[in-house]
């Protein structure tokens, strides 16, 4: 008897395996990835707690039907029938963030396939040294600054709540904007295609602000929040220490110098120059009387300092 049950079970498994088509495998893989992405999206967020509540409601519904608790079954079944609309309303911030990330991926794919406009690339080539020199000067004078560099995700919402300028960048203009006695200093500068598009812009708060280092000020928090909601690159100059930091993809890195900041901006905004632009490459020509040990020591002194990882906003 047991042998027949095992044989029947094995035969059923073989029948299922033989009936699987390549398209079924693709279907299963895509469904698995979507479930994984959904769980990753709601993990450690308000949506995660709501998902637990929905799961509990489903369990109550089936358990009440099995036992015969008519009143509880009627209530839980009715709640689940309108559950889809309720989930859309309750999960609106999470769904919006997921669609924004999908849009970022699409825009990045478009940039890879269509390429960056030559005019925009030329303007960034001119703007990057200006940004880095301005950050260095603001750092020396411990003047707080917040510069948002727009990439694939358009920041029209943040631009509209600021003051539109559409000005060519210069160290004098950056210094005037962030001088603490001017009306535009309280907020962020947003740059688009190598141009200062707007100033005094307010940025969104981080999603989990309670997990951020309490020693970070409002500018650093705003930078992290903006980097979570877009693919923008945000440069922060601390008004307390003059330290230059960069926020990207929800991660804040610190201790940038003018040279390391310029290298990051070129590699990020002008990826086609990633291999060719090497400001710290040693000269290949060597003098006859230079000892190898001295050359290695000299190369070590010229290497760019690496920014250290700061608080990650998961």
C-alpha positions, 0 to 999 in steps of 0.5 A: 500500500505504501509502495503504491502511494510512493509510486503514484506520488513519484509519477505525479512529480514526473508528469509535472516535470515533463509538462514544464515548458521553457516559458513556464520557467521564465514565468516562475523566475519573474514571479519569484523576482517580483515577490522578492522585490516586493518583500525587499521594498516593504522590509523594515518600513511601515508597509512591512507592518501592514503586510503582517496585518493583511496576512493575519486577516487572510489567516483569520478568514480561512480559519473562520470558514473552516471552523464555521464562525459565520460572523467573523468569516463575513467580516474578514471576507468583506475586508479582503474584498475591499483590501486591494483598494485599501492596500493601494491607499495605505502603501501609496508612498512605497508604491510611488517609490517603487515606480520612481526607481523603475523610472530611474532604471528606464531613464538610465537605460535611455541614456545608455542607448541614446547617449548624452547630448554633446551640448550637455556634456560640454557644459558639464565639462565646464561646470565640474571644475567650477563646482569643485573649486566652489566647494573648496572655497566654501569649505575653507570659509565653513560656509554651508552649501547644498548642491543637487546635481540632477541626472536621470530623474527630473526634479521639477517638483523641487525646482518649482518650490525654489527660485528659478535662475537658469544661470551659468555656474561660477565660483562667485555665483555659488559664493553669493548664493550660499552667503548666509546673509542672502535670501537664497542661502537657505535651501539647495541649488539644483543643477541641470545639464551643467546649469544652475537651474534653481536655488533656495529649493527644499528637499524631501526628508529621509524615509527613516530619519530616526536611523540617521546619525544624530550628529548630522545636520539638516543639510546632510539629512536633506541630501540623504532624503533627496538621494533616496527619492532620485538618482541625483548626486548631492554635494554638502558642505558643512557650516560647522566643520567645512567638511565636503560630503556627497550623498548618492543612493541613500548613502552619505560619504565624507572627507572629499577634497577638491581633487577626489570630488572632481574625479567622482563627478567626472566618473559619474556625469561623464562616464565616457571619460572614466578611463581617460581622465586620470589626474593622479597618474604618475609621469612615465618618464623617470630620471636616472638617479631616482631610486625606486623606493623614493618613487613609490613614496612620492606616488603615495603622497600624490594619491587622492584621499578616499572618502570614508563611508558614513551612515547608510539610510537603508 
